[in-house]
Amino acid sequence: MTEPTHKDDRPRERRPRSFATIFAILACAGLILYAVGGGGSSGRKVDWFEFRAALKTGPEAFEKLALIRGEWAFEGTWGAKGPNPGESFRVEIPNQETFLTPEFLEQEVKPVVGRLPIRDPSRVWDYVLSFLPWLVLLAVFWFFFFRQMRANSGPANVLSFGRSRAKMQTKEHVNVSFEDVAGVEEAKDEVQEIVAFLKNPSRFQRLGGRVPKGVLLVGPPGTGKTLLAKAIAGEADVPFYSISGSDFVEMFVGVGASRVRDLFKQARENSPCIIFLDEIDAVGRRRGAGLGGGHDEREQTLNAILVEMDGFDTDTGIIIIAATNRPDILDPALLRPGRFDRQIVVEMPDLRGREGILKVHARGIRLAPDADLKVLARGTPGFSGADLEALMNEGAILATMKEKDHVEMDDLEEARDKVKWGRQKRSRVVELEDRRITALHEAGHALVAHYLPEAEPLHKVTIIPRGMALGATMQLPERDRYHISRRRLTAMMTMLFAGRAAEELFCDDVTSGAQNDIERATEIARRMVTEWGLSERIGPIHFREGQQTLFLGHEVTRSKDHSEKTAQEIDDEVRRILMETYARARQILEEHRAETEALAEALLRYESLNAEEVAAVLRGETVETARRAAEAKNVAAPPAAKADGPAAPKKAGGDPEPEGGFAY
């Protein structure tokens, strides 16, 4: 493995000599002040009358004596017959005009010391006070400037605006490998080719192949793009530089471009290596966008990246991997061959992928025997890898708070509902009338899901408030579906309208609780007409209005691609589809009126019902009967069969997009 040679990549050591340097500076300053001050302190203060009494003792009472000019004081050292032989002293003259007279000097002082020396005062504090502001200013300047100059790395470095902030990592510093990545097998296979090329380039060069210069990881948030990059760092046996797109952008124009050049300079010194640019859309947006000019910091940074990737001075030993969830806004020059040659789509995980991700995150969790990750994966359509990680963590937290020894299936299902809809709000005081409306609303969803042949199997219905919802109905898809059929879309809209229809039938009034259901049904119907070509009246024509966003270099104003007459026909067709599905939901509820009321009463009593309990209520049985039968089945079933989980009833239907549930 090539070791880093750049001086900035060497581990920084603390420098203990900083304190010694400061101590030496202070010692020198003290010596200078000592010299300027005349050799030290002026000694102990002595009373004036004690001093005059010593004068009468004779010359042997003083070793040294001097008059301090301008301070009305004597300073000296006691002699053999003084009060304290060898001690320095200072005498303040009480009144110069009264005591410091020529007669006093001639008659009392001169016979003792002879000629009295006159010395200038020690101005130590004058020097200190005069130099103190400059010393403080120098200390501040040293701390904020020179100290940062010595720090060759770090975000606060004053003189390193143009230095790269990329962090170099090796496989020894990263504890993530390809074994920790699940649910994105195709993407993992593609990046494994890059790792294999870096480890053994001659294997590919034998047939004339070359590794892609740039790889762009594209996918929704939370699907594992950054995790995949960490796995590359853990598997690759080459230096790995990691940096975010926002680290290039600064207030000053040209700083980002300088950092790009410094990053590639470091990479060339450690070639072959990998550079990972996270959130590249922060600097890779389409140039010339919006209403302003092109001389801004972001575009200068993008230009530098383009030149470094495929300019005159390029290096084939550097591979750039970038990640984004907005490939539509990237500059076309970034996506052309020669720069990001390969785009790897990191999609939302399918059923098998979700199960694999759950197994990865369940390694450090003590699961109970009844915890079936396959059933849990079926109940999490639309969950990303980050959502599944949060689910397993929430399940472990819930089991810990309940003081359990293992994480059971109930904890995992509660964690799933918490991640999707929010925590249960059992403390919320809901009036009986509101609870009855919610129960009828969710009973309508559950009954239509049970009797509608095109619908996904029902999993659970509850009227316990979660997040912003007062209740929820959840389905458990049998498999992942990759096509959207008209029949299944119609069934989805029928189920969405079932709650509103139940309110109208059983409450003699309607509420605003179906807002989200109506919004989703309207969106499905409009897309059926304008995008998917699923309307016989309108035909297979795309009538969607332009969705180009302002400041992306496209048109400033939006315009429709059809006439007002066509827009009216589209509105009429959308209304027809919605009214027909609403009428179908109302018809199903009217045919099963007594069953809907019984299901609502069961929800008011038990608050949450699973699919078997709902089926029992619709058959005219009690919930207790269904629960006793389930307990007997679990006791009679062997552990292996129990781990597989109950089989969901199969229903006929098309191939639509799976729907997870409905929140009231």
VOKOLVEX-288149 format. One line per field, with one value per residue (C-alpha): residue in three letters; y, z, x. Coordinates in Angstrom, 2 decimals. Example, Ala and Ser with C-alpha at 12.3 -4.5 7.8 and 13.67 -1.06 7.14 Angstrom:
# VOKOLVEX-288149
residu <- (ALA	SER)
py <- (-4.50	-1.06)
pz <- (7.80	7.14)
px <- (12.30	13.67)
***
This chain:
# VOKOLVEX-288149
residu <- (MET	THR	GLU	PRO	THR	HIS	LYS	ASP	ASP	ARG	PRO	ARG	GLU	ARG	ARG	PRO	ARG	SER	PHE	ALA	THR	ILE	PHE	ALA	ILE	LEU	ALA	CYS	ALA	GLY	LEU	ILE	LEU	TYR	ALA	VAL	GLY	GLY	GLY	GLY	SER	SER	GLY	ARG	LYS	VAL	ASP	TRP	PHE	GLU	PHE	ARG	ALA	ALA	LEU	LYS	THR	GLY	PRO	GLU	ALA	PHE	GLU	LYS	LEU	ALA	LEU	ILE	ARG	GLY	GLU	TRP	ALA	PHE	GLU	GLY	THR	TRP	GLY	ALA	LYS	GLY	PRO	ASN	PRO	GLY	GLU	SER	PHE	ARG	VAL	GLU	ILE	PRO	ASN	GLN	GLU	THR	PHE	LEU	THR	PRO	GLU	PHE	LEU	GLU	GLN	GLU	VAL	LYS	PRO	VAL	VAL	GLY	ARG	LEU	PRO	ILE	ARG	ASP	PRO	SER	ARG	VAL	TRP	ASP	TYR	VAL	LEU	SER	PHE	LEU	PRO	TRP	LEU	VAL	LEU	LEU	ALA	VAL	PHE	TRP	PHE	PHE	PHE	PHE	ARG	GLN	MET	ARG	ALA	ASN	SER	GLY	PRO	ALA	ASN	VAL	LEU	SER	PHE	GLY	ARG	SER	ARG	ALA	LYS	MET	GLN	THR	LYS	GLU	HIS	VAL	ASN	VAL	SER	PHE	GLU	ASP	VAL	ALA	GLY	VAL	GLU	GLU	ALA	LYS	ASP	GLU	VAL	GLN	GLU	ILE	VAL	ALA	PHE	LEU	LYS	ASN	PRO	SER	ARG	PHE	GLN	ARG	LEU	GLY	GLY	ARG	VAL	PRO	LYS	GLY	VAL	LEU	LEU	VAL	GLY	PRO	PRO	GLY	THR	GLY	LYS	THR	LEU	LEU	ALA	LYS	ALA	ILE	ALA	GLY	GLU	ALA	ASP	VAL	PRO	PHE	TYR	SER	ILE	SER	GLY	SER	ASP	PHE	VAL	GLU	MET	PHE	VAL	GLY	VAL	GLY	ALA	SER	ARG	VAL	ARG	ASP	LEU	PHE	LYS	GLN	ALA	ARG	GLU	ASN	SER	PRO	CYS	ILE	ILE	PHE	LEU	ASP	GLU	ILE	ASP	ALA	VAL	GLY	ARG	ARG	ARG	GLY	ALA	GLY	LEU	GLY	GLY	GLY	HIS	ASP	GLU	ARG	GLU	GLN	THR	LEU	ASN	ALA	ILE	LEU	VAL	GLU	MET	ASP	GLY	PHE	ASP	THR	ASP	THR	GLY	ILE	ILE	ILE	ILE	ALA	ALA	THR	ASN	ARG	PRO	ASP	ILE	LEU	ASP	PRO	ALA	LEU	LEU	ARG	PRO	GLY	ARG	PHE	ASP	ARG	GLN	ILE	VAL	VAL	GLU	MET	PRO	ASP	LEU	ARG	GLY	ARG	GLU	GLY	ILE	LEU	LYS	VAL	HIS	ALA	ARG	GLY	ILE	ARG	LEU	ALA	PRO	ASP	ALA	ASP	LEU	LYS	VAL	LEU	ALA	ARG	GLY	THR	PRO	GLY	PHE	SER	GLY	ALA	ASP	LEU	GLU	ALA	LEU	MET	ASN	GLU	GLY	ALA	ILE	LEU	ALA	THR	MET	LYS	GLU	LYS	ASP	HIS	VAL	GLU	MET	ASP	ASP	LEU	GLU	GLU	ALA	ARG	ASP	LYS	VAL	LYS	TRP	GLY	ARG	GLN	LYS	ARG	SER	ARG	VAL	VAL	GLU	LEU	GLU	ASP	ARG	ARG	ILE	THR	ALA	LEU	HIS	GLU	ALA	GLY	HIS	ALA	LEU	VAL	ALA	HIS	TYR	LEU	PRO	GLU	ALA	GLU	PRO	LEU	HIS	LYS	VAL	THR	ILE	ILE	PRO	ARG	GLY	MET	ALA	LEU	GLY	ALA	THR	MET	GLN	LEU	PRO	GLU	ARG	ASP	ARG	TYR	HIS	ILE	SER	ARG	ARG	ARG	LEU	THR	ALA	MET	MET	THR	MET	LEU	PHE	ALA	GLY	ARG	ALA	ALA	GLU	GLU	LEU	PHE	CYS	ASP	ASP	VAL	THR	SER	GLY	ALA	GLN	ASN	ASP	ILE	GLU	ARG	ALA	THR	GLU	ILE	ALA	ARG	ARG	MET	VAL	THR	GLU	TRP	GLY	LEU	SER	GLU	ARG	ILE	GLY	PRO	ILE	HIS	PHE	ARG	GLU	GLY	GLN	GLN	THR	LEU	PHE	LEU	GLY	HIS	GLU	VAL	THR	ARG	SER	LYS	ASP	HIS	SER	GLU	LYS	THR	ALA	GLN	GLU	ILE	ASP	ASP	GLU	VAL	ARG	ARG	ILE	LEU	MET	GLU	THR	TYR	ALA	ARG	ALA	ARG	GLN	ILE	LEU	GLU	GLU	HIS	ARG	ALA	GLU	THR	GLU	ALA	LEU	ALA	GLU	ALA	LEU	LEU	ARG	TYR	GLU	SER	LEU	ASN	ALA	GLU	GLU	VAL	ALA	ALA	VAL	LEU	ARG	GLY	GLU	THR	VAL	GLU	THR	ALA	ARG	ARG	ALA	ALA	GLU	ALA	LYS	ASN	VAL	ALA	ALA	PRO	PRO	ALA	ALA	LYS	ALA	ASP	GLY	PRO	ALA	ALA	PRO	LYS	LYS	ALA	GLY	GLY	ASP	PRO	GLU	PRO	GLU	GLY	GLY	PHE	ALA	TYR)
py <- (0.00	3.42	5.42	9.11	11.43	14.80	16.58	17.49	13.82	13.02	12.66	15.84	15.68	18.04	20.35	20.59	23.16	25.85	26.30	26.39	29.08	31.21	30.73	31.77	34.92	35.86	35.21	37.48	40.17	39.87	40.22	43.29	44.88	43.95	45.65	48.71	48.94	49.21	45.72	44.79	45.95	48.96	46.88	47.18	50.49	52.14	54.80	58.28	58.55	55.08	56.29	59.41	57.32	55.13	58.26	59.10	55.66	56.52	55.44	51.77	51.77	52.03	50.01	52.06	55.10	57.23	59.95	59.12	62.08	63.51	60.95	62.41	59.11	57.47	53.95	51.88	48.85	48.51	48.17	46.23	48.45	48.94	47.47	44.55	44.26	43.52	44.31	46.81	49.55	52.58	55.71	58.06	61.73	63.01	66.62	67.80	71.43	70.59	67.70	67.69	70.92	71.86	71.89	68.29	67.11	68.90	68.12	64.62	62.89	64.10	63.08	59.53	58.84	61.69	62.81	61.68	60.00	61.02	58.25	58.31	56.41	52.84	53.09	49.41	49.90	52.84	50.62	47.84	50.13	51.72	48.41	46.47	47.50	46.56	43.24	42.46	43.41	41.25	38.30	38.58	38.90	35.87	33.78	34.59	34.78	33.17	30.25	29.61	29.92	27.08	24.94	23.71	22.08	22.75	24.89	27.85	28.28	31.88	31.25	27.94	29.04	27.35	24.10	21.01	19.79	16.22	13.51	10.65	7.23	3.73	0.35	0.19	3.29	2.18	-0.65	-1.00	-3.63	-4.97	-7.50	-4.59	-3.38	-5.10	-4.34	-2.84	-5.91	-4.55	-1.33	-3.33	-5.52	-2.47	-0.84	-4.17	-4.00	-0.73	-2.23	-5.25	-3.00	-0.98	-4.13	-5.80	-3.37	-5.69	-8.15	-5.64	-4.00	-7.36	-7.06	-3.30	-2.36	0.65	1.57	4.34	7.70	8.90	7.01	8.78	7.18	8.26	7.48	8.80	9.89	7.09	4.34	3.83	5.89	7.11	3.66	2.17	4.67	3.72	0.08	0.96	2.67	-0.43	-2.83	-0.82	-1.13	2.46	5.90	7.16	10.92	11.89	15.40	17.01	19.36	22.11	22.08	23.67	26.67	29.76	33.43	34.36	33.64	31.28	29.51	26.46	26.14	26.38	23.60	21.42	21.88	21.14	18.01	16.62	17.53	15.42	12.63	12.59	12.32	9.23	7.71	5.32	6.51	7.23	10.62	10.59	13.75	13.57	15.75	16.90	18.87	21.56	22.59	20.66	22.49	23.51	26.52	29.71	29.04	31.73	35.40	36.32	35.95	33.06	34.55	33.07	30.78	27.67	27.86	28.52	25.39	23.35	24.54	23.44	19.98	19.60	20.55	18.26	15.30	15.55	18.32	18.36	17.36	14.33	11.17	7.76	6.54	8.72	7.52	10.04	8.72	11.20	10.87	12.86	12.51	15.25	14.10	16.18	19.47	18.52	20.20	18.14	18.51	16.47	13.58	13.20	10.28	10.99	12.44	10.48	7.53	5.37	6.15	3.63	3.84	3.04	2.35	1.80	-1.81	-4.47	-7.21	-9.34	-6.26	-5.06	-8.47	-8.39	-4.89	-5.95	-8.92	-6.64	-4.29	-7.20	-8.57	-6.79	-7.15	-10.05	-11.13	-13.36	-16.62	-15.09	-12.16	-12.89	-10.44	-11.72	-10.70	-7.39	-6.80	-7.41	-4.79	-2.08	-1.22	2.12	2.03	3.05	1.54	4.40	3.82	0.12	0.90	3.29	0.60	-1.97	0.59	1.73	-1.90	-2.48	0.71	-0.27	-3.75	-2.23	0.19	-2.76	-4.63	-7.58	-10.06	-10.15	-7.94	-9.50	-9.17	-6.85	-4.45	-4.47	-3.84	-1.03	0.41	0.16	2.09	4.63	5.24	5.54	7.46	8.55	7.57	6.49	9.34	7.48	10.56	12.55	13.01	12.28	12.80	9.82	11.36	11.94	8.38	7.07	9.08	7.79	4.20	4.42	6.03	3.31	0.60	1.82	1.53	-1.95	-3.34	-2.18	-3.60	-6.92	-7.19	-5.51	-8.29	-6.01	-4.69	-5.82	-8.01	-6.14	-6.25	-4.03	-1.26	1.03	4.16	4.98	8.47	8.59	11.77	13.91	10.97	9.86	6.35	4.18	1.18	-0.83	-3.40	-6.12	-6.54	-10.11	-9.09	-6.09	-4.79	-2.92	-2.09	0.03	-1.32	0.59	-1.89	-1.65	2.15	2.23	-0.07	2.23	5.27	3.29	2.44	6.02	7.22	4.49	6.48	9.56	7.40	5.71	9.11	10.18	6.95	6.48	9.97	11.95	14.41	14.58	15.94	17.27	14.08	12.70	15.54	13.37	10.60	13.03	14.61	11.27	10.02	13.23	12.97	9.36	10.26	13.26	11.28	8.52	11.07	13.35	11.15	7.45	7.47	5.32	7.30	6.01	9.43	11.43	8.72	7.94	11.55	13.35	16.59	17.29	20.94	21.88	21.22	22.90	24.84	28.45	29.19	25.95	27.56	26.85	28.93	31.59	31.28	28.10	27.38	24.70	22.40	22.15	24.42	25.56	23.26	20.27	21.39	21.41	17.90	16.74	18.22	16.57	13.18	13.45	14.33	11.37	8.88	10.22	10.21	6.67	5.33	7.21	5.72	2.24	2.66	3.85	0.91	-1.65	-0.07	0.01	-3.70	-4.47	-1.85	-4.07	-5.44	-1.92	-0.92	-4.10	-3.44	0.15	-1.07	-3.56	-0.76	1.41	-1.45	-2.87	0.13	-2.11	-5.18	-7.39	-9.03	-12.26	-10.33	-8.12	-11.21	-12.77	-9.68	-9.62	-13.30	-12.46	-13.86	-12.08	-10.77	-13.01	-16.06	-15.01	-14.37	-17.74	-19.46	-17.60	-18.58	-22.22	-22.16	-20.69	-23.26	-26.17	-24.95	-26.09	-23.36	-23.58	-23.10	-20.33	-18.44	-18.35	-16.29	-16.59	-16.78	-13.87	-14.64	-14.36	-12.10	-11.59	-8.34	-6.46	-5.22	-1.78	0.01	-1.37	0.82	0.73	2.11	4.98	7.53	9.42)
pz <- (0.00	-0.90	2.21	2.29	1.72	2.00	5.11	5.96	6.23	8.93	12.41	14.32	17.73	20.58	21.18	24.90	24.21	23.80	27.57	27.82	25.15	27.00	30.27	28.60	27.19	30.60	32.26	29.78	30.33	34.09	33.74	31.57	34.07	36.90	35.12	34.24	37.77	39.33	40.63	42.51	45.06	47.37	50.58	53.81	54.66	57.80	59.97	59.71	63.38	63.43	60.57	62.49	65.54	63.40	62.12	65.67	66.07	63.66	60.30	61.25	61.20	57.39	54.69	51.87	51.78	48.92	48.32	45.63	43.31	43.22	45.58	49.08	50.18	51.31	50.24	51.55	53.47	57.22	58.57	61.50	64.13	62.25	63.34	60.83	59.43	55.70	55.09	52.45	53.58	52.32	54.29	53.13	54.15	55.77	54.65	52.43	53.47	57.19	57.40	54.24	54.95	54.39	58.12	58.40	55.61	56.95	60.63	60.68	57.32	56.18	59.35	58.89	55.14	53.98	50.53	50.06	46.66	44.75	42.60	40.01	41.03	39.89	37.23	36.92	36.99	34.66	32.11	32.76	32.39	29.26	27.57	28.87	26.07	23.43	25.13	25.23	21.57	20.64	22.59	20.84	17.48	18.23	19.28	16.33	13.60	14.29	16.14	13.20	10.78	12.57	12.34	8.78	8.83	10.31	9.44	11.50	9.73	8.64	5.86	4.60	2.92	-0.25	1.39	0.90	3.85	2.61	5.19	4.11	5.32	4.88	5.38	8.87	9.91	8.51	10.11	7.24	4.52	1.73	4.19	6.03	2.87	1.89	-0.32	-3.16	-4.66	-8.20	-6.99	-4.72	-7.62	-9.72	-7.05	-6.34	-9.90	-9.01	-5.90	-7.89	-10.52	-7.93	-6.27	-9.53	-12.49	-14.71	-14.72	-16.62	-18.64	-20.16	-22.41	-22.83	-20.24	-17.98	-14.83	-14.99	-14.10	-12.30	-10.65	-9.65	-6.96	-7.54	-5.26	-2.78	0.69	3.13	0.57	1.52	-0.89	1.81	3.43	0.09	-0.14	3.37	2.30	-0.63	1.80	3.99	1.10	-1.06	-0.36	-1.49	0.14	0.28	0.42	1.67	1.42	1.15	-1.65	0.82	2.07	-1.21	-0.95	0.93	1.04	-1.13	-4.84	-5.89	-2.56	-3.66	-6.89	-4.91	-2.59	-5.58	-7.01	-3.64	-3.23	-6.60	-5.87	-2.71	-4.64	-7.32	-4.65	-3.28	-6.57	-7.05	-4.73	-4.49	-3.95	-2.57	-3.06	-0.96	-1.97	-5.17	-6.15	-3.72	-6.31	-9.42	-10.29	-13.86	-14.82	-16.06	-13.98	-12.86	-13.70	-12.58	-14.08	-13.94	-11.89	-8.53	-6.16	-6.98	-10.72	-10.26	-8.11	-10.68	-13.46	-11.42	-10.87	-14.59	-15.54	-12.97	-14.02	-17.76	-18.64	-20.15	-16.88	-15.62	-13.80	-14.58	-11.08	-9.44	-9.26	-8.25	-6.63	-6.03	-4.42	-4.99	-4.78	-7.38	-10.65	-12.66	-11.58	-12.26	-15.05	-18.28	-18.45	-15.26	-16.66	-20.04	-20.81	-19.65	-16.35	-14.58	-16.96	-14.87	-12.95	-10.28	-9.13	-5.44	-5.26	-2.42	-1.24	-2.38	-0.16	-0.20	0.23	3.22	4.83	4.25	5.72	8.78	9.27	9.06	11.72	13.87	14.41	17.70	18.91	20.97	19.06	20.49	18.68	17.47	15.75	12.05	9.96	6.77	7.97	9.18	5.75	4.11	6.35	5.50	1.81	0.93	3.87	3.09	4.64	7.15	8.11	8.68	10.83	12.90	13.16	14.66	17.05	18.18	18.72	20.97	22.91	23.40	24.65	27.02	28.48	29.11	30.84	28.45	27.88	24.11	21.41	20.47	17.33	19.09	19.83	16.21	14.89	17.37	16.26	12.61	13.32	15.34	12.50	9.94	11.83	15.11	18.77	20.28	22.07	24.76	26.96	24.42	25.72	22.85	23.35	22.86	19.79	18.16	18.98	17.41	14.23	14.06	14.65	11.86	9.55	10.09	10.01	6.55	5.37	6.89	5.58	2.00	2.17	3.28	0.61	-2.31	-4.39	-5.91	-2.57	-0.66	2.41	5.57	8.40	11.24	12.06	15.10	16.52	18.82	17.89	16.32	15.24	13.44	12.78	15.04	13.59	10.89	8.68	7.48	4.71	4.30	0.63	-0.46	-2.72	-4.31	-7.35	-10.16	-12.35	-11.68	-13.17	-13.56	-11.45	-8.50	-8.70	-8.70	-5.65	-3.86	-4.48	-3.35	-0.08	0.39	0.03	2.31	5.47	4.16	2.91	6.32	8.03	5.62	6.09	9.85	11.26	9.14	8.60	7.31	8.92	7.79	8.90	5.35	4.04	3.43	1.85	-0.57	-1.45	-2.24	-4.24	-6.28	-7.01	-8.22	-10.46	-12.00	-12.73	-14.28	-16.69	-17.43	-17.05	-17.25	-20.08	-18.13	-19.14	-22.11	-22.70	-22.75	-24.24	-23.98	-24.05	-21.57	-20.44	-17.31	-16.81	-16.93	-13.62	-14.37	-11.34	-11.54	-11.28	-12.99	-16.31	-17.94	-18.71	-16.15	-16.50	-16.56	-19.52	-20.23	-23.17	-23.84	-24.38	-21.88	-23.48	-22.94	-19.35	-18.77	-20.20	-17.91	-14.88	-15.87	-16.31	-12.94	-11.28	-12.96	-11.76	-8.22	-8.03	-9.38	-6.83	-4.05	-5.12	-5.16	-1.62	-0.43	-2.11	-0.40	3.00	2.45	1.55	4.80	7.06	10.13	9.79	9.59	12.80	14.56	13.48	14.75	18.11	18.36	17.64	20.34	22.81	21.84	19.99	17.78	15.74	13.47	10.25	11.91	14.52	11.85	9.86	13.00	13.71	10.09	10.43	13.49	16.04	18.96	19.24	22.25	20.13	17.49	20.10	21.79	18.42	17.63	21.00	20.48	17.00	18.29	21.07	18.71	15.98	16.15	16.54	12.90	11.65	14.15	12.93	9.41	10.59	9.57	5.87	4.50	2.47	-1.24	-3.34	-7.03	-8.62	-11.00	-10.42	-8.79	-6.52	-2.95	-0.45	3.21	4.94	5.54	8.33	9.49)
px <- (0.00	1.26	1.94	0.98	3.89	2.21	3.27	-0.32	-1.26	1.27	-0.15	0.19	1.89	1.34	4.25	5.04	7.73	5.07	4.90	8.71	8.81	6.28	8.20	11.47	9.85	8.47	11.85	13.64	11.05	11.57	15.34	14.95	12.58	14.98	17.86	15.84	14.50	17.94	18.48	15.40	12.92	13.44	13.13	11.11	9.52	10.93	9.38	10.95	11.72	13.34	15.56	16.62	17.41	19.69	21.47	22.42	24.02	26.81	28.25	28.23	24.42	24.34	26.01	24.49	22.27	20.99	18.41	15.80	15.36	11.82	10.22	11.00	12.55	15.78	16.79	19.67	20.93	21.40	24.92	26.34	24.73	21.46	18.12	18.41	21.94	22.03	18.36	17.25	14.94	13.06	12.15	9.42	10.06	6.84	7.29	10.13	9.95	9.97	12.41	14.51	16.40	20.06	20.61	19.32	21.60	24.69	24.26	22.73	23.26	26.69	28.56	27.22	27.53	29.67	28.62	25.00	24.45	21.33	19.75	16.98	13.84	13.17	10.43	9.60	5.85	6.07	7.75	5.25	2.25	3.65	4.42	1.39	-1.05	1.50	2.18	-1.55	-1.91	1.08	-0.33	-3.70	-2.00	0.18	-2.82	-5.06	-2.43	0.92	-0.66	-2.95	-0.06	1.69	-1.46	-1.06	-4.49	-7.87	-10.87	-9.68	-6.37	-6.04	-3.55	-5.01	-8.24	-7.12	-6.00	-8.11	-10.16	-10.38	-9.79	-7.56	-8.63	-7.29	-8.91	-7.42	-9.37	-12.76	-14.72	-17.24	-16.91	-19.09	-20.52	-22.15	-23.94	-27.20	-30.16	-28.09	-26.48	-26.12	-24.51	-22.23	-21.14	-20.25	-18.11	-16.45	-15.11	-13.39	-11.82	-10.68	-9.09	-7.20	-5.89	-4.83	-4.86	-2.83	-5.72	-7.88	-5.11	-4.23	-7.29	-7.04	-9.66	-9.48	-11.29	-13.93	-12.46	-15.57	-18.44	-21.66	-23.83	-27.43	-30.34	-32.91	-31.78	-31.10	-30.49	-26.83	-24.71	-22.32	-22.31	-21.30	-18.45	-17.32	-17.34	-15.09	-12.72	-12.77	-12.13	-9.73	-6.04	-5.33	-5.63	-9.20	-9.96	-13.42	-14.86	-18.30	-19.30	-20.09	-16.47	-15.38	-17.70	-16.51	-17.34	-14.35	-14.35	-11.57	-11.15	-13.13	-11.15	-7.91	-9.08	-9.94	-6.44	-4.84	-7.00	-5.96	-2.35	-2.45	-4.18	-1.47	1.21	-0.56	-1.73	-3.47	-6.22	-9.93	-11.61	-15.16	-17.23	-20.38	-23.35	-21.69	-24.81	-23.62	-21.01	-22.07	-25.29	-25.87	-23.75	-25.36	-28.45	-30.82	-30.76	-27.24	-23.80	-21.40	-18.57	-19.48	-17.68	-19.71	-19.11	-15.40	-15.21	-17.12	-14.81	-11.79	-13.33	-14.04	-10.49	-8.91	-11.05	-10.45	-8.04	-4.57	-2.91	-4.80	-3.83	-5.33	-4.54	-7.21	-10.83	-13.50	-16.68	-19.49	-22.92	-26.10	-29.85	-30.43	-28.84	-31.32	-29.72	-26.09	-24.17	-24.09	-20.31	-20.02	-22.04	-20.36	-18.02	-14.49	-15.63	-18.34	-18.27	-20.53	-23.70	-24.70	-28.30	-28.74	-32.48	-34.88	-34.49	-36.95	-38.39	-35.25	-33.07	-35.05	-34.70	-30.94	-30.65	-32.64	-30.31	-27.26	-28.61	-29.84	-26.32	-25.82	-29.43	-30.75	-33.85	-36.54	-37.45	-40.74	-38.97	-39.48	-37.49	-39.11	-42.57	-41.14	-39.61	-42.99	-44.53	-41.99	-42.54	-41.01	-38.56	-35.01	-31.92	-31.74	-35.39	-34.74	-31.71	-33.83	-36.53	-34.16	-32.71	-36.17	-37.18	-34.17	-34.95	-38.60	-37.63	-35.08	-37.63	-39.96	-37.09	-37.25	-34.45	-35.00	-36.46	-39.79	-41.87	-44.32	-41.46	-40.32	-43.84	-44.31	-40.97	-42.07	-45.26	-43.31	-40.84	-43.64	-46.30	-44.74	-44.99	-48.27	-50.03	-51.94	-51.88	-53.92	-57.45	-59.84	-63.55	-65.86	-67.46	-64.06	-63.02	-66.22	-65.63	-62.05	-63.20	-65.79	-63.23	-60.63	-63.30	-64.26	-60.64	-60.26	-63.56	-62.94	-59.40	-60.88	-63.56	-61.84	-60.19	-57.53	-56.29	-53.21	-53.89	-54.84	-52.30	-53.50	-55.92	-55.70	-57.29	-54.37	-53.10	-49.63	-47.91	-50.48	-52.83	-55.69	-55.67	-54.11	-54.87	-51.90	-51.59	-48.99	-47.98	-47.33	-44.46	-42.78	-44.57	-42.88	-45.88	-48.93	-52.14	-55.37	-57.34	-54.98	-54.84	-58.62	-58.63	-56.19	-58.41	-61.46	-59.74	-58.64	-62.24	-63.64	-62.97	-64.77	-67.68	-67.99	-68.25	-70.97	-72.97	-72.75	-72.20	-74.70	-71.86	-68.28	-65.14	-61.77	-60.02	-59.96	-57.78	-54.73	-56.83	-58.47	-55.14	-53.52	-56.50	-56.59	-52.88	-53.28	-56.23	-54.50	-51.35	-53.45	-54.92	-51.97	-48.87	-49.62	-52.15	-54.64	-57.73	-59.71	-61.28	-58.02	-55.84	-52.10	-50.91	-48.65	-50.25	-48.25	-47.35	-43.68	-41.93	-38.60	-37.47	-36.43	-32.68	-31.70	-30.93	-34.28	-37.32	-38.18	-41.96	-43.98	-46.23	-48.81	-48.36	-52.10	-55.08	-57.66	-60.23	-57.95	-57.33	-61.09	-61.37	-58.58	-60.34	-63.61	-61.93	-60.16	-63.45	-65.19	-62.57	-62.69	-66.48	-66.69	-64.21	-65.97	-69.30	-67.76	-66.42	-69.82	-71.54	-69.27	-69.89	-73.67	-73.64	-71.77	-73.30	-73.70	-70.17	-68.73	-70.52	-69.36	-65.77	-65.99	-67.30	-64.42	-61.95	-63.50	-63.07	-59.67	-58.10	-55.91	-56.86	-54.77	-55.95	-57.16	-59.14	-60.73	-61.71	-63.21	-65.33	-66.55	-67.55	-69.61	-67.17	-65.56	-62.04	-61.37	-62.18	-59.67	-56.99	-57.51	-57.26	-54.04	-52.53	-53.48	-51.97	-48.71	-48.48	-49.16	-46.79	-43.12	-40.47	-39.39	-42.91	-43.47	-40.42	-41.84	-44.79	-48.44	-49.11	-51.07	-54.21	-53.63	-55.78	-56.10	-55.09	-52.84	-49.30	-49.45	-47.09	-47.45	-49.25	-48.28	-51.37	-53.73	-53.47	-56.55)
***
